[in-house]
Structures are given as C-alpha cells and as structure tokens.
Amino acid sequence: MNPAAEIIYYYLLLYTLGCASLAFMYHLVLYIQRKERLLLYYWVYLFLLSLFLLSRVLLSKDQSGHAHSTWLFQFWDELLQLLFYYGYIEFVGRALDIRSYSHRKLYFFWKTLSTIILLIAVCHVVLMLTHTIEIRNRYLFRGSRLLLIVISLVVLLTYAFKKTTLFQRYILAGSLIFLVTGALAFASYVYHFSIGNIYALGFTFIGEVADVLLFSAAMGYRLRITYEEKEKAMKELEEQRELVRQKDIERVEVVMETRYQERNRIARELHDEVGSSLSSINIFSTVADQYIQQNQAKAGELVNKIKLTSEKVMENMSDLVWAINAKTDDTQSLVIRIRQFASSLLDAKNIRLEIETTEPVQQLLLKTDAKKNILLVCKEAVNNIAKYSCASAAFIQIHIKDGQLHLNISDNGTGFIPGTTRGNGLLNMKTRCKESEGSFEINSSAEKGTSIVCSFPLTRISN
C-alpha cells in the first residue's frame, strides 16, 4: 500500500473500532436492563468484532508489509475474524427470524454457513499450529472466503424476496452492504487493486461501519416498537380495569337498588297483608269486648273472626319469611313447599296429588318476588280444587321450554264455565302472573275438569 492508502486504512480501522466499541457498550447496558435474547446475540457479535479490530490495532505495529506476514498476526487475525463472522451470522439469522418450521431451506443454509465457519476456524488453527501456512494462505483462506460469500449471498437474496418487517429490512440492508464490501475486499486482496486509496480490508471496514449503524438503527426501531406496544397494552389494560371498575360500580348500584326495592316491597306487603289484618283483629277484639257482657253470641262470632284472621296473618307471614329466605331460592324448595301445602289440604278431601318436574327445573334459582308469586298462584289453585272441583285427582307440572318456566295445574273434577264464577281467586292468580311478567290461561268446561297454565320468562324470574 502507498502512504496515503496506509493512512486511510488506519483511520478507517480506528473509526470502525470506535463505532463497534460504542455500540458494544450501549447494547451491553441494554441487555443487562432488558434481558432480551436478541440483544445478547447482537452484543456477542459486537464484542467479537471489537476484539478483532482491537487485535488489528495492537498486532500491526505498522499497517503494511512484513508485519502482516508474522505467524502471530496471521493466527489471531484470521481466528478472530472467523469468530466475529460466526457471531454475525448467528445474530442475522435470529434477527431475520429464520426458523426450521417456517423457512426450512433458509434455515438449512443458515446453519450450514455457521457450521462451515466453525470448521474453517478449526482447520485454520490446525494448519497454523502445524506450520503449514502456505496451504492455509493459498487454499483455506481464499476458498473459505469465496464459499462464505456465495452461501451468504444465496441466503440473503432468497430472504430479500420474502415478506419482511421494517426491522428485518434494516438487518437485510446492513447484511447486503457488508456482503458487497466483503466481496470487494476479497477481490481487492486477490487481484491487487484499490479504489480511491481504499484497499482490501478498508472496504470491509466501510461495510462494518454501515452494518453497525443499520443494525443499531434496527435494534433502536425494535425497542421503540416494543415500547409502543407495551404502552398500548398498558393503556388497553388500564381501559379494561376502568371498564371493570365501572361495571363493579354499576353492579353495586344494581344490588343497592335491588335491595332498596326489596325492602320497599317487603314493607308494602307487611303493610298491605299483615297490617290490615292486624287492624281487623284490633277492631274485632274491641267490638267483642263491648259485646262480651251484653251479647255473648255476637261476641263469639267476633272471636271466631279474630281466630280466622290471625291464622291468615300467620300463613301470610310464613309465606313472606319463606320467600325472602335465600336458602329457599332453588325451585326444588318451591316444589317441596307446594307439595306440603297441597298434600295436607287435598288429603283431607281424598284427592290424589301428582307433582311432576324435570331436572333443569330443580337447578333453577328464583327471585324472591317470582318465588312468592308462583307459590301463591299454586295455593290459590289448590284451594279452588279442594273447595269446588269435586275431583279425585289433581296434577301439578313444572317444566322449562323455550326460555320459559311453565306451570300447569289441573284436575279431573266437574269444571265450570269461565266467566260465571264469583270471587277474586282467578283475578288474584292473573295479577300474580302479571307481576312476574308471565302469562295466565285457564281452560275449563262442565264435567271435564279445569286446567290453569302459567308461563314465566326465565330472564325475569331467575337469578
């Protein structure tokens, strides 16, 4: 090399060493902080590159001539160069995400290239230690460089036509520049030519600087994308948490509103059903006290009314306490209570009772008001059967179909013509069904029995 080429070579070497060393230290800090595997591979590559460049500075007392022919220089220079190239190939393969299951041919070439580099390094060490330096210089050095350039070119050009991300395009561009400058360096060394006083490894140094800059830009871009994705994920997570908190607030509000309505309903029922009955008992007892000396027969009638009213109060209170008891929310508890009431009443009239339910019904949980309304509809219907039907059998069926709970109460009694009855029994049953957003239907005819069919939407009556 002429003096001008030597100066350019030396400054390129120092500049490349500075770039590689700074990138090496920066990515070492990044790896310690983030513990990311790809950062580790990039750090190893930069470390080996910096070590190779540093050895060039230390082992070349002057950067030309006889110094480059010493055994020590050739041994370490070639070994470190092959090792840094191995680290380079490993990093590039992982950065391009070449995998055995998605890029079978590329994966084969990539691993083949890595293996060849290690084999060349072993052959280099053996040849240098056995002092067959001429063979190493003539065959191994030139043949290995040509082979590595060809295989690298095949891998990179094949990958260039695949769909890539911006990060991978950075890596691909840096690798192609490094490959082109490496090919120029090899050709310059073999055919002894220079371009603008740049000779042999000078081309490689330019490629390595471009390579480090592009790779570092790629890693910076990747870190930025990772940070943005993490920020986006954190934002989405916070939005989900806020949505959950809002739903929790709404759920609590619904629970509070339900409790408020339930308390009002219980208070209203106590006032309407129990309060009025207790007022009647109070009036009856006051009047009976006035008649007890003057008209004992009249006083006896009032005492009997007090008894009947108090029994009604006790029954209503029992139904109310049962309805608000959370332990009786399942439909099975409802069926048991209906059976207890109907059996005691119908047995006294010698009326056989059959109750039929399906398995899904037994697993259903009922709301308090729906539970109470269904019970009272059943009690009213059973009372009517006991009092008026002259039946020998009564049937109660409870089943679920098409999102509805169906209640069917029938008998084989004398029946009646709808619209000819007096009293509030049927009206009360219809009102109870309406309160739970259900439907009420009655079918009856003389001597053919009576059937009452009620349907309740599960979304309204079930918890």
NORRA-V473754 format. One record per residue. N is the residue number from 1. SS is DSSP state (~ for helix, > for strand, _ for the rest). PSI is psi as a letter, one per 20 degrees, with the letter a starting at -180 (999 if undefined). Layout:
N	SS	PSI
N	SS	PSI
This chain:
1	_	q
2	_	r
3	~	h
4	~	g
5	~	h
6	~	g
7	~	g
8	~	g
9	~	g
10	~	g
11	~	h
12	~	g
13	~	g
14	~	g
15	~	g
16	~	g
17	~	g
18	~	g
19	~	g
20	~	h
21	~	g
22	~	g
23	~	h
24	~	g
25	~	g
26	~	g
27	~	h
28	~	g
29	~	g
30	~	g
31	~	g
32	~	h
33	~	g
34	~	h
35	_	l
36	_	p
37	~	g
38	~	h
39	~	h
40	~	g
41	~	h
42	~	g
43	~	g
44	~	g
45	~	g
46	~	h
47	~	g
48	~	h
49	~	g
50	~	h
51	~	g
52	~	g
53	~	h
54	~	h
55	~	h
56	~	g
57	~	g
58	~	h
59	~	i
60	_	n
61	_	g
62	_	q
63	_	k
64	_	r
65	~	c
66	~	h
67	~	h
68	~	i
69	~	i
70	_	q
71	~	g
72	~	g
73	~	g
74	~	h
75	~	g
76	~	h
77	~	g
78	~	g
79	~	g
80	~	h
81	~	g
82	~	h
83	~	g
84	~	h
85	~	h
86	~	g
87	~	h
88	~	g
89	~	g
90	~	g
91	~	g
92	~	g
93	~	g
94	~	h
95	~	h
96	_	i
97	_	l
98	_	o
99	_	q
100	_	h
101	_	i
102	_	h
103	_	m
104	~	g
105	~	g
106	~	g
107	~	g
108	~	g
109	~	h
110	~	g
111	~	h
112	~	g
113	~	g
114	~	g
115	~	g
116	~	g
117	~	g
118	~	h
119	~	g
120	~	g
121	~	g
122	~	g
123	~	g
124	~	g
125	~	g
126	~	g
127	~	h
128	~	g
129	~	h
130	_	j
131	_	k
132	_	m
133	~	h
134	~	g
135	~	g
136	~	g
137	~	g
138	~	g
139	~	g
140	~	g
141	~	g
142	~	g
143	~	g
144	~	g
145	~	g
146	~	g
147	~	g
148	~	h
149	~	g
150	~	g
151	~	g
152	~	g
153	~	g
154	~	g
155	~	g
156	~	g
157	~	h
158	~	g
159	~	h
160	~	h
161	_	j
162	_	r
163	_	p
164	_	q
165	_	r
166	~	h
167	~	g
168	~	h
169	~	h
170	~	g
171	~	g
172	~	g
173	~	g
174	~	g
175	~	g
176	~	h
177	~	g
178	~	h
179	~	g
180	~	g
181	~	h
182	~	g
183	~	h
184	~	g
185	~	g
186	~	g
187	~	h
188	~	h
189	~	g
190	~	g
191	~	j
192	_	l
193	_	r
194	_	q
195	>	o
196	_	l
197	_	j
198	>	p
199	_	q
200	_	d
201	~	i
202	~	h
203	~	g
204	~	g
205	~	g
206	~	g
207	~	h
208	~	h
209	~	g
210	~	g
211	~	g
212	~	g
213	~	g
214	~	g
215	~	g
216	~	h
217	~	g
218	~	g
219	~	h
220	~	g
221	~	g
222	~	g
223	~	h
224	~	g
225	~	g
226	~	g
227	~	g
228	~	g
229	~	h
230	~	g
231	~	g
232	~	g
233	~	g
234	~	h
235	~	g
236	~	h
237	~	g
238	~	h
239	~	h
240	~	g
241	~	g
242	~	h
243	~	g
244	~	g
245	~	g
246	~	g
247	~	h
248	~	g
249	~	g
250	~	h
251	~	g
252	~	g
253	~	g
254	~	g
255	~	g
256	~	g
257	~	g
258	~	g
259	~	g
260	~	g
261	~	h
262	~	g
263	~	g
264	~	g
265	~	g
266	~	g
267	~	g
268	~	g
269	~	h
270	~	h
271	~	g
272	~	g
273	~	g
274	~	g
275	~	g
276	~	h
277	~	g
278	~	h
279	~	g
280	~	g
281	~	g
282	~	g
283	~	g
284	~	g
285	~	h
286	~	g
287	~	g
288	~	h
289	~	h
290	~	h
291	~	i
292	~	h
293	~	h
294	~	g
295	_	n
296	~	h
297	~	g
298	~	g
299	~	h
300	~	h
301	~	g
302	~	h
303	~	h
304	~	h
305	~	h
306	~	g
307	~	g
308	~	g
309	~	g
310	~	h
311	~	h
312	~	g
313	~	g
314	~	g
315	~	g
316	~	g
317	~	h
318	~	g
319	~	g
320	~	g
321	~	g
322	~	g
323	~	h
324	~	i
325	_	o
326	~	h
327	~	i
328	~	k
329	_	h
330	>	q
331	~	h
332	~	h
333	~	h
334	~	g
335	~	g
336	~	g
337	~	g
338	~	g
339	~	g
340	~	g
341	~	g
342	~	h
343	~	g
344	~	h
345	~	g
346	~	h
347	~	h
348	_	h
349	_	j
350	_	k
351	_	p
352	>	p
353	>	p
354	>	p
355	>	p
356	>	p
357	>	r
358	_	r
359	~	g
360	~	h
361	~	g
362	~	h
363	_	i
364	_	p
365	>	p
366	>	q
367	_	q
368	~	g
369	~	h
370	~	g
371	~	g
372	~	g
373	~	g
374	~	g
375	~	g
376	~	h
377	~	g
378	~	g
379	~	g
380	~	g
381	~	g
382	~	h
383	~	g
384	~	h
385	~	g
386	~	h
387	~	g
388	~	i
389	~	h
390	_	k
391	_	r
392	_	i
393	>	q
394	>	q
395	>	p
396	>	p
397	>	p
398	>	o
399	>	r
400	>	p
401	>	p
402	_	l
403	_	j
404	>	q
405	>	o
406	>	p
407	>	o
408	>	o
409	>	o
410	>	r
411	>	r
412	_	k
413	_	b
414	_	h
415	_	a
416	_	r
417	_	o
418	_	p
419	_	i
420	_	i
421	_	q
422	_	r
423	_	r
424	_	j
425	~	g
426	~	h
427	~	h
428	~	g
429	~	g
430	~	h
431	~	g
432	~	g
433	~	g
434	~	h
435	~	h
436	_	k
437	_	k
438	_	r
439	>	q
440	>	p
441	>	p
442	>	p
443	>	p
444	>	q
445	_	q
446	_	p
447	_	j
448	_	j
449	_	a
450	>	q
451	>	p
452	>	p
453	>	p
454	>	p
455	>	p
456	>	p
457	>	p
458	~	h
459	~	h
460	~	h
461	~	i
462	>	q
463	_	999
